[in-house]
Amino acid sequence: MEQLSKQRWFNNNNIDNSNLPLDTSILLYPTYTFTNNTNFITRLRLNICAPGNENSRKNKIILSLCRQYLKEQSTVTRDRLNGFLSRSIPNSRIILDSLDSDQNVKDTQFLETDPRGFLSTTIQNNYIPQQLRITLDTPSSFPKIITTTYDTHYIKPNGIGIISDIDDTIKHTGVTGDKKSMFKNVFVTKWEDWIIDGIPQWYNSLSKTFNVDFFYVSNSPLQLFPILQDYIRKTLPNGPIFLKQYAGSLFASIMNTSTSNRKLDTIEQILQDFPQKQFLLIGDSGEKDFETYIDIALRYPEQIKAIYIQCCKDSISDGSYNDSNVLNELNDIIRKQYIKPFNILTSSATMPPVPTRPAVPRKPTTLNLTDLQRESIRVSRERRIPPPMPPPLPRRPATTPSAIRSGTSTDVYVVPSTQNDYNTYDDYFDKKADSWKSRLAIGLRQLNNLPNFNIDIKFFMDPHICLMDSTNLIRNCTNNK
């Protein structure tokens, strides 16, 4: 193999590889193979990297900040930090071999990574490649061959697929909590404690019963790929994982996941690769998953069958004790407001006749008044005694600022009627709940404007309820084909 590989290496005498570390490795991010009815296309993503120097300025800062955030550290922490401490090898040339089931080379391509050591490309074949072998192009004097092989994942073009978020949807992360707890969940907590009750049973049941295909999409940084891949393999159905490449620091890539809507392009690419497949979108209330999924449903209404949003703690109400009530209110809003729009193109021949209103009798008028009559009316109006003035309102008891600051005042502040709509608001105002009701109403109005749609929407805290709903939904989709 070594002789065969070196015969096909580039003539890279103009490339300086003298500083290429011996411990350079190829980190793969496996995706899937699909068909466009003409060829089979495989999406390839990889990074050429090497372990970083802990004494470098960047890594010293990372380790120092981790010691401040994470008082407790272990071998688990160091393993999960490796991706952030490593350094990429820029502009690396690689040899890509497509292999059949007998390990025979069917096709060879020569590719190059970008200045950050990453490569994202597609490979087209007239057959389904069973494996891909990636070999780093090194000078003939290099003492070893750096190569790796992985099995491709062909996904059928039709059927049902699930696009699932990761953080706080299939694993505990704590995006809505304090940053210290979130960092601890990512870098210290054991993977067994990441499991959310009911999620593995739900996903694995759909995979085994209906052969559902799974796609995992997250705003988490790409450096966490090996850890998340290992977690999913141990607990959930296998499927491609799509994470984000951040240009910022470790803390920026972790903390900004809840505020950035970076999953839209990836989800849209999946839908375009599988136009005949129908999808269930599963996310959580801690990020912008609801708005992202509504946007996707508006663009691809025929492919989206359901949107499930898991209500994580402290994300839908100002107090977790009120989560259940807010959850029920959100689902009630869906039942009341999520209806098919009225068809304005309905023919007038089929429209029911509009009942005519009876004519309003005209107000009688006084005609042919004499001058004496007009003068009598004028005098009577002038002599009319005006109504008495209403009594003045009672003065509001004064409360001094010092009493308010000291807490000695017994007066209760009441919102004026101009701000409280004449006491129609509750005494307790839940800001998060009100925000979610507004977000939900906006999304429903957008969906109601679609000419044809059949998309289920549900907020949940118990995945077992969604297991029954999704099972019936998928069974109906299968029977209607």
Backbone torsions as a table, in degrees:
resi	resn	phi	psi	omega
1	MET	NA	-38.9	-179.1
2	GLU	-62.8	-43.6	180.0
3	GLN	-65.8	-40.5	-179.8
4	LEU	-64.7	-41.6	-178.3
5	SER	-67.9	-40.6	-177.1
6	LYS	-70.2	-26.8	176.8
7	GLN	-67.8	-24.2	-176.7
8	ARG	-103.6	8.0	178.5
9	TRP	-71.0	154.9	174.5
10	PHE	-67.6	157.1	169.9
11	ASN	-85.8	84.5	-171.3
12	ASN	-102.8	46.9	178.8
13	ASN	-66.7	-23.5	-179.1
14	ASN	-83.7	-3.8	-178.8
15	ILE	-102.7	130.1	-179.4
16	ASP	-86.7	104.8	178.0
17	ASN	-111.6	17.9	-176.2
18	SER	-66.9	-25.3	-179.0
19	ASN	-98.4	12.0	179.4
20	LEU	-67.0	120.0	-178.0
21	PRO	-66.3	147.3	177.7
22	LEU	-68.2	-24.8	-178.8
23	ASP	-95.0	22.2	174.0
24	THR	-62.7	141.2	-178.6
25	SER	-135.4	164.5	177.2
26	ILE	-109.7	115.0	179.7
27	LEU	-100.2	116.7	-176.7
28	LEU	-97.4	146.1	172.9
29	TYR	-121.9	81.1	-172.7
30	PRO	-60.1	141.0	177.0
31	THR	-118.8	-106.9	-175.5
32	TYR	-158.6	167.1	171.7
33	THR	-115.9	136.5	179.6
34	PHE	-138.6	170.5	179.9
35	THR	-118.7	144.2	174.0
36	ASN	-107.5	25.6	-179.1
37	ASN	71.7	-1.2	175.6
38	THR	-122.4	-50.8	179.5
39	ASN	-129.1	171.5	173.1
40	PHE	-104.8	126.5	-173.6
41	ILE	-114.7	130.5	178.2
42	THR	-115.5	127.9	176.2
43	ARG	-90.2	125.3	-175.9
44	LEU	-116.3	132.0	175.6
45	ARG	-136.1	133.7	180.0
46	LEU	-156.9	168.1	178.0
47	ASN	-141.8	132.3	174.4
48	ILE	-96.0	118.9	-173.5
49	CYS	-146.2	172.3	177.6
50	ALA	-145.4	155.7	178.2
51	PRO	-58.0	139.4	-178.1
52	GLY	-83.4	161.4	177.2
53	ASN	-84.8	119.8	-177.7
54	GLU	-66.6	-18.0	179.8
55	ASN	-90.2	0.2	176.8
56	SER	-69.7	157.4	-176.1
57	ARG	-60.8	-43.5	-178.7
58	LYS	-62.6	-46.5	-176.2
59	ASN	-72.4	-30.2	175.4
60	LYS	-63.9	-40.7	178.7
61	ILE	-64.4	-43.8	-180.0
62	ILE	-60.9	-47.5	-178.2
63	LEU	-66.8	-36.7	178.8
64	SER	-66.1	-44.2	179.0
65	LEU	-66.2	-37.0	177.9
66	CYS	-64.5	-36.1	177.8
67	ARG	-66.7	-31.5	177.9
68	GLN	-75.0	-39.7	-178.7
69	TYR	-79.2	-38.1	-173.8
70	LEU	-114.9	99.6	179.9
71	LYS	-66.6	-31.1	179.7
72	GLU	-108.2	128.8	179.2
73	GLN	-132.3	151.8	-178.2
74	SER	-148.3	-174.7	176.6
75	THR	-62.7	-29.5	177.2
76	VAL	-62.6	-43.6	179.3
77	THR	-61.3	-45.7	-178.2
78	ARG	-65.1	-38.6	178.3
79	ASP	-62.8	-40.2	-178.2
80	ARG	-76.6	-18.7	177.3
81	LEU	-85.7	-13.1	-173.9
82	ASN	-57.1	-39.9	-178.6
83	GLY	-63.8	-31.0	179.7
84	PHE	-82.0	-25.1	-179.1
85	LEU	-87.6	-17.6	-176.6
86	SER	-71.9	163.5	178.0
87	ARG	-123.1	142.7	-178.9
88	SER	-85.1	149.9	175.9
89	ILE	-99.9	110.6	-172.6
90	PRO	-76.3	155.5	172.3
91	ASN	48.3	50.1	179.2
92	SER	-89.9	138.7	177.1
93	ARG	-97.4	137.2	-177.4
94	ILE	-131.1	158.8	175.6
95	ILE	-112.2	123.8	-177.8
96	LEU	-111.0	119.0	178.3
97	ASP	-110.9	129.5	172.1
98	SER	-94.4	126.1	-174.2
99	LEU	-113.1	149.4	173.7
100	ASP	-92.6	-170.9	-176.6
101	SER	-66.7	-19.6	178.9
102	ASP	-97.9	16.3	179.5
103	GLN	66.1	20.3	177.5
104	ASN	-86.5	141.3	179.4
105	VAL	-77.1	118.8	179.2
106	LYS	-97.0	-27.6	-176.8
107	ASP	-158.6	148.2	179.8
108	THR	-133.2	135.3	176.9
109	GLN	-131.2	152.2	179.0
110	PHE	-116.3	121.0	-173.5
111	LEU	-128.6	169.6	-179.2
112	GLU	-141.2	138.7	179.3
113	THR	-79.0	168.5	179.8
114	ASP	-83.9	179.3	-178.8
115	PRO	-60.9	-12.3	177.7
116	ARG	-102.1	5.9	177.4
117	GLY	84.9	8.9	-177.6
118	PHE	-102.7	152.5	175.3
119	LEU	-139.7	127.2	175.0
120	SER	-134.4	115.7	-174.7
121	THR	-152.0	175.1	175.4
122	THR	-120.7	147.5	180.0
123	ILE	-122.3	127.6	-179.1
124	GLN	-109.2	133.8	176.9
125	ASN	-138.6	160.3	174.3
126	ASN	-93.1	15.3	178.3
127	TYR	-146.1	167.8	177.4
128	ILE	-88.8	110.4	178.1
129	PRO	-67.6	135.4	179.9
130	GLN	-83.4	-35.1	-179.9
131	GLN	-144.3	156.7	171.5
132	LEU	-121.4	133.1	177.6
133	ARG	-115.3	123.3	-179.6
134	ILE	-111.1	125.6	-179.5
135	THR	-124.2	130.5	179.5
136	LEU	-77.2	130.9	179.3
137	ASP	-78.3	112.4	-178.1
138	THR	-122.8	159.0	177.5
139	PRO	-65.3	158.4	-177.3
140	SER	-62.4	-22.4	-179.8
141	SER	-83.9	-6.1	-179.2
142	PHE	-68.1	134.9	-170.0
143	PRO	-74.4	-8.8	-176.5
144	LYS	-147.9	162.1	174.7
145	ILE	-100.5	129.3	178.8
146	ILE	-104.1	108.6	-175.8
147	THR	-146.6	158.3	176.5
148	THR	-152.9	154.4	-178.7
149	THR	-132.7	140.6	176.6
150	TYR	-143.4	153.4	-179.7
151	ASP	-79.1	136.8	176.4
152	THR	-76.6	163.9	-178.2
153	HIS	-127.1	96.1	178.9
154	TYR	-82.2	130.2	179.7
155	ILE	-115.5	129.2	-177.2
156	LYS	-62.1	149.9	-174.1
157	PRO	-74.5	-20.2	-176.7
158	ASN	-119.8	-170.0	-178.8
159	GLY	93.4	-158.8	-176.6
160	ILE	-110.4	136.9	174.9
161	GLY	-126.2	152.5	176.7
162	ILE	-121.1	124.6	173.3
163	ILE	-104.0	115.7	-172.3
164	SER	-120.5	139.3	168.4
165	ASP	-72.5	168.1	-177.9
166	ILE	-110.8	-62.4	-173.7
167	ASP	-66.5	122.6	179.6
168	ASP	64.3	11.2	171.5
169	THR	-111.5	-49.2	176.9
170	ILE	-115.7	-6.3	176.7
171	LYS	-149.2	146.0	176.3
172	HIS	-70.3	123.9	176.3
173	THR	-126.6	-41.1	-179.9
174	GLY	82.8	44.2	-179.9
175	VAL	-61.7	-34.8	-176.9
176	THR	-85.0	-5.9	-179.1
177	GLY	-90.3	-165.8	178.5
178	ASP	-74.7	153.7	-173.1
179	LYS	-66.5	-31.4	179.3
180	LYS	-65.3	-43.3	178.3
181	SER	-65.9	-37.4	179.3
182	MET	-65.6	-42.1	178.0
183	PHE	-63.3	-38.3	178.5
184	LYS	-64.7	-40.6	178.1
185	ASN	-63.1	-35.6	-176.8
186	VAL	-78.0	-42.6	-168.1
187	PHE	-109.2	-10.3	-176.6
188	VAL	-122.1	-44.0	-173.2
189	THR	-61.6	139.2	177.5
190	LYS	-69.2	152.4	-175.9
191	TRP	-64.3	-27.1	178.1
192	GLU	-62.6	-29.3	179.6
193	ASP	-83.0	-5.7	176.1
194	TRP	-78.4	-20.6	-171.2
195	ILE	-65.7	131.7	175.2
196	ILE	-97.2	124.7	-175.7
197	ASP	-56.3	130.1	175.8
198	GLY	95.0	-25.1	-178.1
199	ILE	-67.7	-49.8	178.5
200	PRO	-58.3	-39.8	179.2
201	GLN	-63.7	-41.4	180.0
202	TRP	-63.3	-54.3	-175.3
203	TYR	-66.3	-46.0	-177.9
204	ASN	-66.4	-33.9	178.1
205	SER	-65.4	-44.4	178.8
206	LEU	-66.0	-35.9	179.6
207	SER	-66.2	-43.4	-176.9
208	LYS	-77.3	-37.6	-175.0
209	THR	-78.5	-41.4	-173.0
210	PHE	-118.8	4.8	-179.2
211	ASN	55.3	45.8	-179.3
212	VAL	-74.1	141.3	175.9
213	ASP	-93.8	138.9	-175.7
214	PHE	-114.7	140.0	175.2
215	PHE	-130.3	126.9	-178.1
216	TYR	-108.9	121.4	-175.9
217	VAL	-126.3	132.1	-176.2
218	SER	-148.9	158.4	172.7
219	ASN	-87.9	3.2	178.8
220	SER	-63.5	151.6	-178.8
221	PRO	-68.3	150.6	-176.5
222	LEU	-61.9	-24.0	-179.3
223	GLN	-64.3	-18.0	179.9
224	LEU	-90.8	6.1	-175.4
225	PHE	-56.6	-50.4	-178.0
226	PRO	-58.8	-38.1	-178.1
227	ILE	-69.5	-45.3	-179.7
228	LEU	-68.1	-36.9	177.3
229	GLN	-61.7	-42.9	178.7
230	ASP	-65.0	-39.6	179.1
231	TYR	-63.9	-44.5	-178.4
232	ILE	-66.6	-40.0	179.2
233	ARG	-62.3	-30.5	-177.4
234	LYS	-83.9	-24.5	-170.7
235	THR	-124.8	-26.2	-168.4
236	LEU	-129.7	168.4	176.4
237	PRO	-61.5	144.0	180.0
238	ASN	-67.2	146.1	178.3
239	GLY	-175.5	159.1	178.7
240	PRO	-64.4	145.6	-178.0
241	ILE	-117.1	129.5	-179.5
242	PHE	-118.9	112.8	176.5
243	LEU	-113.7	178.1	-174.1
244	LYS	-110.8	142.5	176.0
245	GLN	-94.6	115.5	-178.3
246	TYR	-103.2	142.4	178.8
247	ALA	-90.9	-12.1	-176.6
248	GLY	-84.6	-163.5	-177.7
249	SER	-79.9	177.6	177.6
250	LEU	-57.6	-46.6	-175.1
251	PHE	-71.5	-34.4	177.1
252	ALA	-65.6	-40.3	-178.3
253	SER	-69.0	-29.7	178.9
254	ILE	-82.2	-45.8	-171.4
255	MET	-77.0	-26.0	-174.4
256	ASN	-88.4	5.0	-175.9
257	THR	-66.4	-29.0	-176.2
258	SER	-85.6	-14.1	-176.0
259	THR	-107.1	-8.5	-176.6
260	SER	-110.7	132.5	179.5
261	ASN	-96.5	83.0	-174.1
262	ARG	-107.3	1.6	-175.6
263	LYS	-91.5	-11.5	-172.6
264	LEU	-61.1	-46.7	-177.8
265	ASP	-63.6	-40.5	-179.4
266	THR	-65.3	-45.4	179.5
267	ILE	-63.1	-41.4	179.9
268	GLU	-63.9	-37.0	177.7
269	GLN	-64.4	-39.9	178.3
270	ILE	-62.9	-44.3	-180.0
271	LEU	-64.4	-35.4	178.4
272	GLN	-72.6	-32.9	178.0
273	ASP	-71.6	-25.8	-178.0
274	PHE	-127.6	69.3	-175.9
275	PRO	-67.4	-20.8	-179.8
276	GLN	-93.0	-2.0	-177.3
277	LYS	-96.7	143.3	176.3
278	GLN	-104.0	146.0	-168.6
279	PHE	-127.2	149.8	167.0
280	LEU	-109.5	129.8	-179.2
281	LEU	-104.7	124.2	-176.5
282	ILE	-123.7	126.5	179.8
283	GLY	-147.2	-161.0	-177.8
284	ASP	-137.8	169.3	-176.7
285	SER	-87.6	-0.3	-178.5
286	GLY	-81.4	-21.2	-179.8
287	GLU	-118.3	-160.7	179.4
288	LYS	-96.8	33.3	-177.3
289	ASP	-62.2	-39.0	-177.2
290	PHE	-61.5	-49.5	179.6
291	GLU	-64.0	-38.9	178.2
292	THR	-62.3	-44.5	-178.2
293	TYR	-70.1	-35.8	175.8
294	ILE	-63.2	-42.2	178.3
295	ASP	-60.6	-43.1	178.4
296	ILE	-65.0	-42.2	-179.6
297	ALA	-63.7	-34.9	178.3
298	LEU	-67.8	-31.3	-178.7
299	ARG	-85.8	-33.4	-176.3
300	TYR	-130.4	62.0	-175.1
301	PRO	-65.1	-27.9	-178.0
302	GLU	-75.2	-20.6	-176.9
303	GLN	-97.5	-19.4	-177.0
304	ILE	-95.6	121.8	-179.2
305	LYS	-102.6	-27.1	-177.4
306	ALA	-159.5	152.7	173.8
307	ILE	-127.8	119.5	178.5
308	TYR	-115.6	126.5	-179.8
309	ILE	-119.0	116.3	178.0
310	GLN	-82.0	127.2	-178.2
311	CYS	-87.2	101.5	178.7
312	CYS	-83.0	163.2	-172.8
313	LYS	-60.9	139.5	175.0
314	ASP	60.9	29.8	179.8
315	SER	-117.9	-23.5	-178.0
316	ILE	-111.5	-5.7	177.7
317	SER	-150.0	161.2	179.7
318	ASP	-73.0	-17.6	176.5
319	GLY	-135.7	131.6	-175.9
320	SER	-61.7	-22.1	178.7
321	TYR	-66.3	-18.2	-177.7
322	ASN	-101.3	4.6	-175.9
323	ASP	-60.6	-43.5	-177.5
324	SER	-62.7	-41.2	179.4
325	ASN	-65.3	-42.8	180.0
326	VAL	-66.3	-39.5	177.3
327	LEU	-57.4	-46.5	179.1
328	ASN	-64.9	-37.9	179.1
329	GLU	-65.1	-40.3	179.0
330	LEU	-64.1	-44.1	178.6
331	ASN	-68.5	-30.6	174.8
332	ASP	-67.0	-39.4	177.3
333	ILE	-61.2	-39.8	178.5
334	ILE	-62.6	-44.0	-178.9
335	ARG	-65.8	-32.2	-175.9
336	LYS	-88.5	-37.0	-171.5
337	GLN	-103.6	-16.5	-174.8
338	TYR	-90.6	86.5	-178.2
339	ILE	-129.2	159.0	178.6
340	LYS	-70.0	139.9	-177.3
341	PRO	-69.9	156.3	177.6
342	PHE	-72.3	135.0	-178.1
343	ASN	-82.4	104.9	-177.1
344	ILE	-74.0	-9.4	-178.8
345	LEU	-92.0	9.8	-179.6
346	THR	-62.1	136.2	-177.5
347	SER	-63.5	143.2	-180.0
348	SER	-68.1	-20.7	179.5
349	ALA	-69.2	-27.5	-179.0
350	THR	-93.7	-4.7	-178.9
351	MET	-77.3	139.7	178.0
352	PRO	-67.8	147.5	-179.3
353	PRO	-64.5	139.8	179.9
354	VAL	-83.6	121.7	-178.8
355	PRO	-65.3	140.7	-179.9
356	THR	-87.3	139.9	-179.7
357	ARG	-83.5	143.1	177.8
358	PRO	-65.2	148.0	-178.7
359	ALA	-67.8	137.6	179.0
360	VAL	-81.5	125.4	-179.5
361	PRO	-63.7	142.6	-178.5
362	ARG	-72.9	145.8	-179.8
363	LYS	-70.5	129.4	-178.6
364	PRO	-64.9	145.2	180.0
365	THR	-116.6	152.8	179.2
366	THR	-92.8	123.7	-175.2
367	LEU	-117.3	156.7	171.2
368	ASN	56.2	48.0	176.7
369	LEU	-80.1	137.7	177.2
370	THR	-80.0	165.8	178.7
371	ASP	-61.4	-37.5	179.6
372	LEU	-64.6	-38.7	178.7
373	GLN	-66.9	-42.4	180.0
374	ARG	-63.9	-40.2	179.0
375	GLU	-66.2	-37.3	178.5
376	SER	-63.9	-40.5	179.0
377	ILE	-65.6	-40.8	-178.2
378	ARG	-64.0	-44.0	-178.3
379	VAL	-65.4	-39.3	-179.0
380	SER	-65.8	-36.2	178.5
381	ARG	-68.8	-37.4	-179.8
382	GLU	-70.2	-31.4	-177.9
383	ARG	-83.8	-5.4	-177.6
384	ARG	-64.9	131.5	-178.5
385	ILE	-82.0	126.7	179.8
386	PRO	-66.4	154.3	179.8
387	PRO	-67.8	152.6	-179.3
388	PRO	-67.3	152.7	178.5
389	MET	-70.0	143.9	178.1
390	PRO	-68.0	151.9	179.4
391	PRO	-66.0	151.1	179.8
392	PRO	-67.0	150.1	177.5
393	LEU	-69.3	146.6	178.0
394	PRO	-66.5	144.7	-179.7
395	ARG	-70.2	139.7	178.1
396	ARG	-74.0	132.6	179.0
397	PRO	-60.3	133.3	-178.0
398	ALA	-79.5	140.0	176.3
399	THR	-123.7	119.2	-176.5
400	THR	-74.1	151.2	177.4
401	PRO	-59.1	-33.1	-179.8
402	SER	-65.4	-35.0	178.7
403	ALA	-68.2	-37.0	178.7
404	ILE	-65.6	-43.5	-178.8
405	ARG	-66.7	-35.6	-177.4
406	SER	-82.9	-12.4	179.2
407	GLY	79.1	13.9	-178.8
408	THR	-88.3	-10.2	-177.6
409	SER	-73.3	139.2	178.0
410	THR	-99.1	-3.9	-178.9
411	ASP	-74.4	143.9	177.8
412	VAL	-106.0	127.1	-180.0
413	TYR	-72.8	127.9	179.3
414	VAL	-114.4	130.0	180.0
415	VAL	-64.9	129.4	178.9
416	PRO	-56.8	153.9	-176.3
417	SER	-61.4	-27.6	-180.0
418	THR	-69.2	-21.6	179.1
419	GLN	-103.8	-22.2	-173.6
420	ASN	-108.1	9.7	179.2
421	ASP	51.1	45.7	178.3
422	TYR	57.8	50.3	172.9
423	ASN	62.9	35.9	175.7
424	THR	-87.9	-15.2	177.0
425	TYR	-82.5	154.8	172.6
426	ASP	-72.3	159.6	177.3
427	ASP	-63.6	-34.1	179.9
428	TYR	-101.7	120.8	-178.5
429	PHE	-103.4	117.7	-179.5
430	ASP	-95.4	105.1	-174.2
431	LYS	-66.7	-45.2	-179.2
432	LYS	-65.1	-42.1	179.4
433	ALA	-62.8	-43.1	179.2
434	ASP	-63.5	-38.9	177.9
435	SER	-63.5	-41.7	-179.5
436	TRP	-68.4	-37.1	177.1
437	LYS	-63.3	-39.2	178.4
438	SER	-67.4	-43.5	178.4
439	ARG	-61.7	-42.5	179.6
440	LEU	-64.8	-43.6	-179.2
441	ALA	-62.0	-39.3	178.7
442	ILE	-64.2	-45.4	179.7
443	GLY	-62.9	-40.2	179.7
444	LEU	-67.2	-38.9	177.5
445	ARG	-62.2	-38.1	178.5
446	GLN	-65.6	-43.0	179.9
447	LEU	-69.3	-35.8	-179.8
448	ASN	-65.4	-19.3	178.4
449	ASN	-82.1	-8.5	176.7
450	LEU	-70.1	140.3	-179.8
451	PRO	-65.2	-37.5	179.5
452	ASN	-141.7	128.0	177.9
453	PHE	-155.2	153.1	177.5
454	ASN	-150.8	67.3	-172.9
455	ILE	-116.6	121.5	176.1
456	ASP	-81.3	142.5	177.8
457	ILE	-131.4	132.0	-179.2
458	LYS	-149.5	135.8	168.7
459	PHE	-98.7	138.9	-174.1
460	PHE	-147.5	157.9	168.5
461	MET	-123.5	-20.8	178.6
462	ASP	-108.6	107.1	-178.4
463	PRO	-61.9	-21.3	-179.6
464	HIS	-63.7	-31.9	176.8
465	ILE	-65.5	-41.0	178.9
466	CYS	-69.4	-28.0	176.8
467	LEU	-60.4	-45.4	178.8
468	MET	-67.6	-43.2	-178.9
469	ASP	-64.1	-47.0	-178.6
470	SER	-68.3	-33.2	177.0
471	THR	-62.9	-46.6	178.1
472	ASN	-65.1	-38.0	-179.5
473	LEU	-64.4	-47.5	-179.5
474	ILE	-66.7	-37.4	179.2
475	ARG	-65.1	-38.7	177.0
476	ASN	-66.8	-39.8	178.1
477	CYS	-62.9	-39.7	-179.6
478	THR	-69.0	-40.2	-177.7
479	ASN	-71.8	-27.6	-177.9
480	ASN	-80.4	-5.4	-179.6
481	LYS	-92.2	NA	NA
